[in-house]
Structure formats: structure tokens, C-alpha cells
Amino acid sequence: MPEQLTKDTKKPTEELTQRIAGEVVLSDDAGATLRKWREDFNVSQSELSDALGVSNSVVSDYESGRRSSPGIGVVRRIVEALVEIDLRRGGETLRRYRRIVGAGFEGGAVKDIRDYETPVPLDEFHDTIDAREIVGERTEIKGHTVVDSMEAIRSFSGEEFAQLYGWSTERALVFTNITRGESPLVAVRVTSLKPSAVVLHGISRGDISRISEEIARLEGVSLSYTTKDMDEILESLGDV
């Protein structure tokens, strides 16, 4: 069902549109940045070209750099087209980015953040993202945060790491872009705030180090892993 912009969502959506357009224009590789945002919105080149009223090759040429970088006017049209497509689909991608911006995060470290109106059973959350539990310590959560582990390590201060918890520490922290899972668990170990659950994304059971499991047990944190595609995870989390 299409999302209708309200008084409360119109301004944040316009600000988000401006942020995306600004990122593209200021990027050293405007084409690659355009492609990143198109893929983040899960829009195909053909869908975008139809919305813009141009041939598919025009979008392809911009993204590949075969055409000179588009000006701010063209970039804004492209971003507005992505927004319109998402609104017709129900606006889930926009809601996710509005949550991220509203939580005060810049850049690409945080992929999604949400607090729930009522607690959600942890096993239900795991089923939603195809996660398998290794250490079982908790039974429910009150929110989730999806974060790029390496980007967070490079750019986050201690205060920003605390912001990952939103309104409640009783949440699942889903870490992507990891190798063995040690860094996220060490971060949990050395900070005073502890989540209810940690989910390691993109690695298999055999890749998870023993120290990660030990830390989870010491801190009373549930630990699980999932190899489900991240775009699919972000989409499925809209139904939690």
C-alpha cells in the first residue's frame, strides 16, 4: 500500500532527499554513489529509467561513468524518482532511513534502528532473519539495530556506540561486515551497556571464534548468526 507523506514525515523525507543528492554530487565517483543508493532502495535500472522517462542506457551510462557526472538538477530528479518508487511500494526504505537520521547517525555505519511498541520474542526475531542461536541467554527484545561493524569501528566514538541502543538496551544488535565476530563481542565486553542479543551476519558457524561465545556467556547475551542476504534482512525487519 502506498505511503502518504504526512506533516510529520514530509520534512524529514525532504531533508533525506537533499542529503542523498548532496552525497552524490560531492562524491569522487558520482556514478558509483548513484548505483549504491539505487541498490539500497532496491530499484532496478529499468524501473528508474521508466520513472525518469529516459532509456535504460542513460541510467547505466551515468552509473558506469560513460557519461559525465550529472549536475545537481539531474541528481535531484533521480533521487526524487527513487523516493517516489519507494513511496508507491509502501515507503519501508524511507522509514528505515528516517529512523537512522532521526537517531542522529551520519554516514553508512547504521543500516537500521528501531524500537518496538511491545516486546518481541527473540526466537521470533531469529526466525525473521534466519538466525541460528549459539548462546541462549534472553527470551525477548524491545528493538534492534543493524550496524556495519568495520565502519562503526572506524568512525564511532564511545558516545555514538551507546546511541546504537536507541531507547532500550533490551535489543538485538546485528553486526555485518565481520570476520570471526570477536570485535563486536569485545565492544560489548568493554562498555557498560549490554544488549539482550548479538547477531553476527555473513559468517557461518565454523567461522565464529570460541572467545566470542565465551564473552556472550559471561555477559549474559544471546549470540546467533545468519547468512541471509542483508537486503532481505532489512526488508523482513519491517514486518517485526
N, C-alpha and C positions, 0 to 999 in steps of 0.2 A: 504494500500500500504506500503510495507516495507520501513523503513527509511534507507538511505545510510549515513554512517558516513562521514563527510567532514573534511577538515583540521581544521576547526573551532570547530567542535563538537567531534572529536576523542579524543583529550587530556582531555577535561572536563569529557567525558564518562569514560575514563580510570581512572581518579582521583576519580570519583564517585564509580567505581567498587572497588578500593582499600579502600575507606572509609567504604563501606558496609562490605567488607571482614574483615577489621580491627575491626569494631564494633562487628561482630560475634565472632571473635577469642578472643577478650578481655572481652566479656560478661560473667557474672557469670552464665548465663543459655544460652549456645550457641544454644541449640535446640529451645528454645522459640524465640530467636532473629532470627534464620533462618526462623521459621514459620512466624514471623512478616513481614519480607522482602518478603517472597513468597506471602503472602496475599496482601501486598502493591502493588506488581506487578500484582496482580490478576491472579496468575498462580496456577493451581491445582497440587496436589501431583502427579497425574498420568502424567500430562504434563511435570513436572520437571523430573520425573523418566525416561520418554521416551527420553528427551533431554540428560540425563546423560548416558543412556544405562544401567540402573540398574532397579531392581524390585521396585514396589511401596512401598514395605515393608521397603526397605533400607531408603528411604526418611522419611517415617513415624517413623522408629526407631530413626533416628537422631533427629527429632523434638521432640519426646517424651522423649528422654534421655535413651531409652532402649539400644542404642549403646553409647560407649564412645564418648566424644566430638570429632568431626572431626578435623584433622590438617589443617594448613593453605592452603595446596595444595588442599585438598578436598573442603574446603570452597570457595576457589577461583573458582574452577570448577563449583560449584553450583551457585555462583553469576554471573559468565560469562554466564551460561545457562539461568538465568533469564533475563539478558541483551539481549541475542540473541533472546529469545522468544518475548520480548517487541519490539525489532527492526523489527521482522517479522510482528508484528501487527501494525506497524506504528510509534513506539517509543514515544508515548504520555507520558508514565510514566517517561521515561528518560528525556524528555524535561522538565517535571514538576520539577524533582529533580535537573536538571542542573540550572533551574531558581532560585531555593531555594539556592543552593550552591553559584551561581553567585551573589546573593544578599547579601551574607555574613552571612547567618544563619547557625548555628550548632544545632545539636540535633533535636528533633521532634516537636518543637512548631509550626513552619510554615509548613503547608501542601501543599500550593501552593501560588505562587505570579506571577502576570502577568500584564504587561502594554499593552494596546490595541493600534493598529495603528490609529484607528479612534474611536470617542466616540460611546458608545453603549447605546441605550435607556434602562433606568432602568427597565421598565416593561418587556422588552425582557429578561434581565438578570434574573429577578424574575421568569419568565416562565421557563427558562432553569433549574433552581434549585428547581422548585415547591415551591417558597416562596410566602407567603401572606403578603401584606403590612398592617401595623397598622398605621404608621405615614407617610404621603406622603409629602415630602418637596423638593425633587430633581427629575429631569427627565432623566438624563443621567450620565454615569460614564466613566472613562478613564482607568480603571483597576480593579483588585480585589486581595485580599489577604485572604487566608483561614488560620486560626490560632487556635490552641488548647489553649483555654482561661487559664486553670489552669496551663499548662506547661509554658505559657508566664508569668503569674504572679510569678511563682516560679523562673524563670531563666532570665527574661529580665531586662535590665537596661532601664532608660528613653531614652537613645540614640537608643537602639535596638528597642524600641517600635516605635520610629519615623521612623525607617527603614521599618516598615510594609507598609508605604505609597509609597514605590518604587519611581517612577519618578513624581507621581502626587497624591495629596490628594483627587482629584476628583475620588474616587474609592469606591468600596464596601468592607467592612471588614466583613468577615464571621467568626463568633466565634462559635466553637464547645466545647463540654465538659463544659457545663454551667448548672445552676440550675434554676435561675429566670431572668438572663440577666442583673442584676444590675452591676456586676463587669465591663463588657465591656463598659457600658454606663458611669459609673463613671470615668473610664480611659479616655474616650473621653472628659468628662467634665473638667477634671483637666489638660489636656495637651493643648498646644496652637494649635496643628494640629488637624483639624477636617475632617473626611471622608465625602463623599456625602451620604453614606448609611451604615447601620449596619444590618447584617442578623444574627439572633440567630438560631443556629442549634440544633435540637434534643429535643426541648421542644414545647408544644402546646400553643395555645393562652391563655388558662387559667392559665398557669404557669408563664406568664410574668408579672412582678410587675408594678404597676402604676408609680413608680418613674422612671422606665426605659423609659416609654412613655413620661413622663414629661421632662426628660433630653433631649430626642430626639427632642422634640418640641422647647425647649429652645435653643438648639444648631443648629437648622435648619437642622437636619439629618434625612433622611428617615429611618424608622425602619420596619423590616419584620421578619418573622420566617419561618422555614422549618423543616419538619421531614423526608425529603428524605434521604436515606442511603448515608453516606459520600463517600463511594467508587463510587457510582453512580454520586454524585455531582462532584467529581473530574474528572470523565470521561466526563461528559457532559460539563464541563467548557472548555474542549479542543476544543469545537466547537464554543465558543463565539467569 
